[in-house]
Amino acid sequence: MLASNRLEIGLCIYQCLPKASEEKTMIQQITDKIYKIEIPIPFPLKTMNVYFIDDSPRTLIDAGIKTEASFETLKKGLETIGYGLNSIERILITHGHIDHYGQAKRLFSLSGAPIYIHPKEYGKIRSVIHSLGFLKSILLRNGAPEALVNEAIQYIESAQSMADPLEEAFFLNDGDTVSFKLMTWKTILCPGHSPGLICFHWPEKKILFTGDHLLKEITPNPVLNVPEYKSPFRYPSLKDYLTSLEKIERLDISLLLPGHGEEIDDVKGLIQKIFAHHKERMDRVLFSLSKKEKTPYEIAMDLFPGVPPFEIFLGISEAVGHLEILKEKGIVRLKEKEGKDYYSLET
């Protein structure tokens, strides 16, 4: 069941890491070539999935966050199947959120394995600190109180300690092949949750590695993305995400291997649930605007009452994504007042 009010956390939220004595190495064999290792992360989702591909070149899909718990769990998981960290020969990063790339640089230093990522994600990772001032201005423009914005920015800044920057990486673009000795995959660009998120398709086995594009129990946030730093601002993440879902729906896939949670075998059923979920949420956005004009922040508070300050970024992401689509359809209109954006129903 999809959680209608839950926000999937794409950015860092601090919680206590498990103590060493509580750590467990959870590893599962998916096929004779694929192993899933669950890595602890200090967020509400608790774990993320790293996949080890036992074919030449031996490949890791995503790397986990930069914590000792994450590092030790990955190390123990590989040892369980007879490998060490220096056995990794290639690292594929689905997208540039810290739980997915945070310890990639450390793994590269130990193994020499080249790192592959989409160029949009590489650019986003390298500029995240420099772009926080602009992000602050966008959150204020969308009506968020300055105290909450400052707290959210502080969380994002502090999160960067759990990820090493990637100075060197190779790029993968939509349609590029990923070759192994015994199989060939295809790279599929699925923007939405992040602008350069890539999935990996193994056509012969009808398997898709989804990163955070598709998860079993949670609808991923199309995280706030402003492609151009000039007014009028556009917020394409949700529209891009829904288009990416349609792209995946057209493929012949029997099994999804996500970045968090369990494997998914009802692919089309899950996608249809997500479409229905966003239709319901769009209706709630319209209801929020039924009596008066509001800022995206005010609409986010209607959608997610009591949301913690560190999730305000995600709440506004959700609101403006739906508002952008409604504006394109001519259902709502936008106007600026005193440096803030207000939306209202077209009359």
C-alpha positions in Angstrom: 0.0 0.0 0.0 1.3 3.4 -0.9 1.6 5.9 1.9 -0.4 8.9 0.8 1.3 11.3 3.2 4.8 9.9 3.5 7.8 11.6 2.0 10.6 9.5 0.7 13.8 11.0 2.0 16.2 11.8 -0.8 18.4 14.1 1.4 20.0 13.5 4.7 18.2 13.4 8.0 20.3 12.6 11.1 19.3 9.8 13.4 21.4 7.6 15.6 23.4 5.0 13.8 23.1 1.5 15.0 25.7 0.4 17.5 28.4 -2.0 16.2 26.9 -4.8 18.3 23.5 -4.3 16.6 24.9 -4.4 13.0 23.7 -7.2 10.9 24.9 -8.2 7.4 21.9 -8.9 5.3 22.7 -10.5 2.0 20.4 -12.1 -0.5 21.2 -14.0 -3.7 18.8 -12.7 -6.5 20.2 -14.8 -9.3 23.4 -16.7 -9.8 25.0 -13.4 -10.8 23.3 -10.8 -8.5 23.6 -10.4 -4.7 21.8 -7.8 -2.7 23.5 -6.4 0.4 21.4 -4.2 2.7 23.4 -1.3 4.1 22.4 0.6 7.2 21.6 4.3 6.8 20.8 6.9 9.5 17.4 7.8 8.0 13.8 6.6 8.5 14.2 4.1 5.7 16.9 2.4 7.8 18.6 0.6 5.0 19.6 0.9 1.3 20.3 -1.8 -1.2 23.7 -2.3 -2.8 23.9 -4.9 -5.6 27.1 -6.9 -6.3 27.3 -8.4 -9.8 29.4 -11.5 -9.9 30.5 -11.3 -13.6 33.5 -9.7 -15.2 34.0 -6.9 -14.5 32.7 -7.4 -11.0 30.4 -4.5 -10.5 28.7 -2.7 -7.6 25.5 -0.8 -8.1 25.5 2.1 -5.7 27.9 2.4 -2.8 26.1 3.2 0.4 26.6 6.2 2.7 30.0 7.3 4.2 29.7 5.8 7.7 31.7 3.0 9.3 28.5 1.0 9.7 27.9 1.2 6.0 31.5 0.3 5.2 31.7 -2.6 7.5 28.4 -4.0 6.4 29.4 -4.0 2.8 32.8 -5.5 3.6 31.1 -8.4 5.6 28.5 -8.9 2.9 31.2 -9.4 0.2 33.2 -11.7 2.5 30.1 -13.9 2.9 30.2 -14.7 -0.8 34.0 -15.0 -0.9 35.1 -11.6 -2.1 36.8 -8.6 -0.6 36.4 -4.9 -1.3 39.4 -5.0 -3.7 37.4 -7.4 -5.8 35.2 -4.6 -7.0 36.1 -3.7 -10.6 33.4 -1.2 -11.5 30.9 1.0 -9.6 27.7 2.2 -11.1 25.9 5.1 -9.3 22.1 5.4 -10.0 21.9 9.0 -8.7 23.6 11.6 -6.6 22.0 11.3 -3.2 24.4 10.6 -0.4 23.1 7.2 0.6 23.8 6.0 -2.9 27.2 7.5 -3.7 28.6 8.6 -0.3 31.4 6.0 0.1 32.1 5.4 -3.6 35.3 7.4 -3.4 36.6 5.3 -0.5 35.8 2.1 -2.4 37.6 3.5 -5.4 40.7 4.2 -3.3 40.7 0.6 -2.1 39.9 -1.2 -5.3 40.7 1.2 -8.2 37.2 0.5 -9.6 36.2 3.3 -12.0 32.9 5.1 -11.0 30.1 5.7 -13.6 27.3 8.2 -13.2 25.1 10.4 -15.3 26.7 13.8 -16.1 23.7 15.7 -14.6 24.2 13.9 -11.3 28.0 14.4 -11.4 27.4 18.2 -11.8 24.8 18.3 -9.1 27.1 16.5 -6.6 30.0 18.9 -7.3 27.9 22.0 -6.9 25.6 21.1 -4.0 27.2 23.4 -1.4 27.6 26.2 -3.9 23.9 26.0 -4.8 22.5 26.2 -1.3 22.2 30.0 -1.4 20.0 29.7 -4.5 18.0 26.9 -2.9 17.4 29.1 0.1 16.1 31.9 -2.1 13.7 29.4 -3.9 12.3 28.1 -0.6 11.7 31.7 0.6 10.1 32.6 -2.7 7.8 29.6 -2.3 6.6 31.0 1.1 8.7 29.0 3.6 9.5 31.0 6.8 13.1 32.0 7.0 13.8 30.2 10.3 12.6 26.9 8.8 14.6 27.5 5.7 17.7 28.1 7.6 17.2 24.9 9.6 16.6 22.9 6.4 19.8 24.3 4.8 21.8 23.4 7.9 20.6 19.8 7.7 21.7 19.6 4.0 25.0 21.2 4.8 25.7 18.9 7.7 24.7 15.9 5.5 27.7 16.4 3.3 30.0 14.9 5.9 28.5 11.5 5.0 29.6 11.7 1.4 33.0 12.2 -0.2 33.0 14.3 -3.4 33.6 12.5 -6.7 36.6 14.2 -8.4 36.8 11.5 -11.1 34.0 9.7 -12.8 33.0 8.3 -16.2 29.6 9.2 -17.7 26.7 7.0 -18.7 23.9 8.5 -20.8 20.5 7.2 -21.9 20.8 4.2 -24.1 24.5 3.4 -23.3 25.4 -0.2 -22.9 26.9 -1.7 -19.8 28.9 -4.8 -20.9 29.9 -7.8 -18.9 31.6 -11.1 -20.0 28.3 -13.0 -20.1 25.6 -10.3 -20.4 24.9 -6.8 -21.6 22.7 -4.2 -19.9 21.1 -1.0 -21.2 21.2 2.4 -19.3 17.8 4.1 -19.0 17.6 7.7 -18.0 14.6 8.3 -15.6 14.6 11.9 -14.4 12.2 12.9 -11.7 13.4 11.9 -8.3 16.7 13.3 -9.4 17.5 14.9 -12.8 20.1 12.3 -13.9 18.8 9.2 -12.2 19.6 6.1 -14.3 18.2 2.6 -14.2 19.9 -0.5 -15.6 18.0 -3.0 -17.7 19.0 -6.6 -18.2 16.6 -7.5 -21.1 17.3 -11.3 -21.2 16.2 -11.7 -17.6 13.6 -8.9 -17.7 15.3 -7.3 -14.7 15.5 -3.6 -14.0 17.7 -1.9 -11.3 15.7 1.1 -10.3 17.7 3.1 -7.8 15.0 5.3 -6.1 12.8 5.6 -9.3 10.5 2.8 -8.1 10.1 1.5 -4.6 7.7 -1.0 -3.3 6.0 0.8 -0.4 6.9 4.5 -0.9 6.3 7.0 -3.7 9.7 8.6 -4.3 9.8 12.4 -4.1 10.4 14.3 -7.4 12.9 16.5 -5.6 12.9 20.2 -6.2 14.9 21.0 -9.3 15.1 24.4 -11.0 16.9 23.9 -14.4 17.4 27.6 -15.0 18.4 30.2 -12.3 16.2 32.9 -13.7 12.6 34.0 -13.3 10.0 32.7 -14.2 11.2 29.5 -12.5 10.1 26.1 -13.7 9.7 23.0 -11.5 9.8 20.0 -13.9 10.6 17.2 -11.5 7.1 15.7 -11.1 6.3 16.0 -14.8 9.6 14.3 -15.6 9.0 11.6 -13.1 5.6 10.7 -14.5 7.0 10.6 -18.0 9.8 8.3 -16.8 7.2 6.0 -15.3 5.5 5.8 -18.7 8.9 4.9 -20.2 9.4 2.0 -17.8 5.8 0.8 -18.2 6.5 0.2 -21.9 9.4 -2.2 -21.2 9.1 -5.9 -20.8 10.1 -6.3 -17.1 9.3 -9.0 -14.7 11.4 -8.0 -11.7 12.4 -4.6 -10.2 15.5 -4.4 -7.9 15.1 -1.1 -6.0 17.5 1.0 -4.0 15.4 0.5 -0.8 13.2 -2.3 0.4 12.0 -5.5 -1.2 12.0 -6.7 -4.8 8.9 -5.9 -6.9 7.3 -8.4 -9.3 4.1 -6.6 -10.1 5.7 -3.9 -12.2 2.7 -2.5 -14.1 0.5 -2.8 -11.0 2.9 -0.7 -9.0 3.2 2.0 -11.7 -0.6 2.2 -11.9 -0.8 2.7 -8.1 1.7 5.5 -8.4 -0.3 7.3 -11.1 -3.4 7.0 -9.0 -1.5 8.3 -6.0 -0.4 11.4 -7.8 -3.9 11.9 -9.2 -5.3 11.9 -5.6 -2.6 14.2 -4.4 -3.3 16.7 -7.3 -6.9 16.7 -6.2 -5.8 17.6 -2.7 -3.7 20.5 -4.1 -6.8 21.8 -5.9 -8.9 21.4 -2.7 -6.3 23.4 -0.8 -6.7 26.2 -3.3 -10.5 26.1 -3.4 -11.0 29.0 -1.0 -8.1 31.3 -1.4 -4.7 31.8 -3.1 -1.7 30.2 -1.3 2.0 29.8 -1.5 3.5 26.4 -2.2 4.6 26.3 1.4 1.0 26.8 2.7 -0.2 24.0 0.3 2.6 21.7 1.5 1.4 22.3 5.1 -2.1 21.3 4.0 -0.7 18.1 2.4 1.7 17.2 5.2 0.5 18.8 8.5 3.2 18.8 11.1 6.0 18.0 8.7 9.4 18.4 10.5 11.5 21.4 9.5 14.2 19.2 7.8 11.5 17.9 5.4 10.1 21.2 4.3 12.4 21.0 1.2 10.6 17.8 0.2 7.1 19.1 1.1 7.6 22.1 -1.2 9.0 19.9 -3.9 5.8 17.9 -3.8 3.6 20.9 -3.9 5.3 22.8 -6.7 5.6 19.7 -8.8 1.8 19.4 -8.9 1.3 23.1 -9.3 3.6 23.2 -12.3 1.5 20.6 -14.1 -1.8 22.4 -13.1 -0.4 25.7 -14.4 0.6 24.1 -17.7 -3.0 22.8 -18.1 -4.4 26.3 -17.4 -6.1 25.1 -14.2 -4.2 27.4 -11.8 -2.4 30.7 -12.2 0.7 32.1 -10.6 1.4 35.6 -9.5 4.2 37.2 -7.4 3.6 39.4 -4.4 6.4 40.9 -2.3 8.9 38.4 -3.6 6.7 35.3 -3.0 4.8 33.1 -5.4 1.1 32.7 -4.9 -1.2 30.2 -6.7 -4.9 30.4 -7.2 -7.6 28.6 -9.3 -8.3 30.0 -12.7 -11.8 31.5 -12.8 
